[in-house]
């Protein structure tokens, strides 16, 4: 019967222990206050084990055990000395348990050195005295954190007379109790992580919402509504800076509001003061620290809104002092965007209390509003936005892109085949007046006199140059020498006649010689005069027409120059008359030009046989002139690069022509209109000609 009763008592005790463990386990999952949790656990531990007391030791950052919680009482004064936090032996025992991470039981004799008294041989007084100083058992179990590192220990003070089997049971039970502290810390860490995750989720939702739209007003409303949720404010308003004042653009939880309302107007005044001064106003009490003018505006608004906390934060894009990749300073101008206004109706909220969340809200709001501002400044942005459907229709997915590409290719092919296009042959040319003359030398000679400068206007038959006939001058110089010789001989004959007056025969001979000399002298003088007359008539170069001298720097180039027959001396042009282009047409393009000229001649509706040409001068490439190609040479000529080309003459149309802009000999790029052809031929005629000539020729 006694055995059955003991078994029932043991089962009852086990069930009570299980209930206590379950209750403490539930407490570790629900309790938020660590002090309350420790007191509850240690109290139940003392109650269920009948121990003298229980203690919770925490290891500080310096590695020293610190008693933070306890339950029950020490059995006697000596126990108090042993359990004193300043007892080095006791502290070393706790550190050993923490270091080894193993539960252990230690008798107080290890610290005091006293033996257990024999209670059976003592009387009642002696027994009472021995109870005061009887040894006790200290059971330790380490407390681990989530990373399985020991951060403290739970100590149970039990009687010293328990059996080793009971001691092992107490250690197992104490280990289970120590595990509850680990579970409580794990739950708190999980709760903290969950709260942080929830907070970060709110922040990410805020960032996502404020950057969802690129419309300034929609962005402002998103900031107002989402910032109210993230910061826990009662009302959030957003204003936009227009360069002079800040207009309230959005108020949380209000789709519409009247900007002329008194409270909105006063809020705009406060926001204008904040943005204008680029200063944050955080008002939770008085406004003594704020400038009187601004403080008056804030007080006027607080009288209307009855807010206990008012925060006005300017929003702006501020420069960064970090140089860019080119090592140059960025723009230092502050671009003001507006302001965000936070209001708390019932609480005094300091700036430090929501500093991190508020900083996130301000930074993301500035970025979102700046992006919206840049998007709103895009040229023709409303029109382009309405045309966005076209991009979605044509390039929405791969199928649409493929169909769009095929349709575009088909349209391009049809246009290439059936769309008529003007075929234009691009050639080079030189601009000249239509009336111009080159003056040539008629014989070999030397230019002695030049009577003009470049750019001079001369009349017809005006004396331009005086030349000396080189051959005739040499002949005349020889005759002058001959004349001197004849005259010298005549003078010698006169002297001889004067010396031989008495000699009649000598006189007669000298007289005959003198007569011959005079006849030779007269003949030579006549020939010299004839040469002089011929030189004066033939070697005076005169202007053949009225015009302008276009020869450059004639005084230095022509004076004293020895010229050959038919050498060009001077060029005269009629600059006020008709102008023309002399073009060089390559042999691979002259066929198109000839066909165009033939079509023009065969067209009965046309008044002339010329074809249209347009050109731009190298002296003024931004302006285009028009003309008519009148004829093309039959035979080619070889240019300086050895390429055969055909000359063509283009008559310049006088309409819209400023003669002062034209310069003689100016280069020109000419496009000759050769009629309508399919677009593919107008674009690729050179490739087609090459293919037909070199590949598909038969």
Phi, psi and omega in degrees: 000316179295324179295320179294321179294317179297322179294319178295319178297320180295318179296320180296318180296319179298319180294321177297318179298317179297318179297319178296318179297317180296318181296316180293327177295316177298322179296323179293338180268346185242332185289136178259332183266121182292322179299316179296319180296315180297316180298320180294316183292313181295323178296314178294326179296317179292320183293316186283333183262348183065026182280166177293321183187171178221142183227148177242119181253134179243136179274122181283175179296337179272002179079027181246133177293137179229126180283118182252327182215150177204161178215147182085192183226156176288145184294330181198178184295323180297325177294324179297322178294321179294318184276004179298130180302343179267001179284115185292322180297317179295319179295320178297322178298317178296318181294324177296319178297317180295319182291318182276343179056039180228139176289148184208151175243134183228131176281149180295340179299334179295338181257330185259331180081011181261145180273162179284122181292152181274104185290336183289337183257011182248153176276186185295319180293318180295323179297320179295321180291322182289334180293328181293324185248018181292147179291160181223165184254131177250117179255127182243142172220130182289149176253122184256153174264191184293332179270013179065027175260136180285126181242359181179193181206149174254129182242132179244126180264110184241166179299156182271356185258017181278154183284160177300324179296318178295324179298318178296322178296317178297321180295319178297317179295319180295327177295320177296321179294320180296328179294335179296326178295321178297318179296320180298316179296320178298317180295319179296320178295319178296321179295318179297316178297320180296319178294318178296318179298318178296321179293318179293326176297317177299319180294318179295322176296321177298312180299317180297319183289317184288338178260007183289320183250154176247013172272133188297315183291317178297321177296320179297318178294321178297319178297315182298313184288318182285324177294326177298322180285319183289319184268354180068026181278159177277330178205138178230133179235150179233130178244155180245132180273127180251016179100339181234318177215173184250117181262131179291123186254331184210142175230133184300140177065016177227111179287328180224147175202160183263117179293345179273355178298149186298315183292322179291320179297318179291324176297321176297324177295318179295316179296322178298318178296321181292313181291320180299320179271354183053047183227147177267132176250119179238106188245117175239353180212247179275172180243031183293330184278000183254151180305142186303320182295318179288321180300324179296318179296320180294316180295322178298320180288319180297329176295331180274320188268337180059038178272141177275329178232129179231124178234123179243115185242120178289145177249126182202155174264111184259150183290156177255130182285351180285127180291155179277190185295334178274008177060033177243149180291141178282174180297125185269004181282134178276125179261108183280134182251322182160213182209154173243132185243124179252137180226134174238122186278327189243351186236151171264101184257122179274163181293325181292332184292328182236029187300310184296312180295321180294321178296319177298315181299316182293313182297313181291326177295319178298315179296315182295316180292324178294318177297318178295322178296314179298319179296322180291339180270001178295134182294131180059029183300319178298321180292315180296326180293321179289336178274003181297335179298330182296319178297319179294323180291319186271328187230032184293319180215185184295323179296315179296321178296319180296313180297320178297318179295318179295318178297317179296320178295319178295316178297319179295320179296314178298319179296319179298326185273317191254344182279118178285143183217145181287124177275124183238128177264122182266120181225173178253152180208174179230136183270132177219154167293149180292323179261111177206149182226142173256130179264125183250157174279140181271342180205174177285133182191184180239129179282120181258335186215133177239122189251027182206166173236164179293138182091354179287140173268128183236155177266164178297140180071009176291141181289121181258309185225154169239128182236155174248127179292118186297313181289316182293326178295318177297321178294318180293323177296323177294321179290326175298318177296319178296321179296320178296321179295319180295317180294325176294319178294321179295318178297321179295323178293322177297319181293320179294322178296322179292329181278336185245054181289330183278345183263104184292317180297318179296321179297317182295318180297315181294325179295321178294319178296320181296321178296321179295320178298319180294320179295318178296321179296316181295320180294319180293318179297321180296317179294321178296318179295324178294317178297321180294320180294319180294319180296320180293327182279317189275324191261025169257114183268124184240160183288129180281336182217170169282131181181192183244137178289123179247003177285131186279130171049061185292330183300316181279329185277328189255326187294127181080007183279134174273118184247155177258163177301142178067021176272135181292128181253309187220147174240129178245138179225149177265090187291337181272001182260208182285142177249158179212158177252134172256113186251155176246114185258120178297158184294334180278357178243345185293334179297316178297320180294318179298318179295322177295320177295320179296317178297324178293322179290325182280348181277114182285341183279351183267148182277337180221175183260010183273161175241154187285143174220143176236146186212159175232133182277148177292338178281341179209074187291347182279350183245140182249134178247165179236155178200184181230127175282118187263322182203161178228141182294152180279320181257144178278166172232157181261124181277188185295332180272003178084013180262135179279131181220159180252138179276143175223151181245125178245123177275125183280130179287135183283345183295127179071016184264127175256109185297337181288339180277344184273140179232135182298129178082011180290139177286155183214147172255120191245140172240114182266125180283120184247023175097172181277133176222165174302152186300323182296325180286325178295328182273325190236029184296326180293320178294319179297316179297317180297319181295315180293329182279318189256337186244306188261033180266134177208000000 
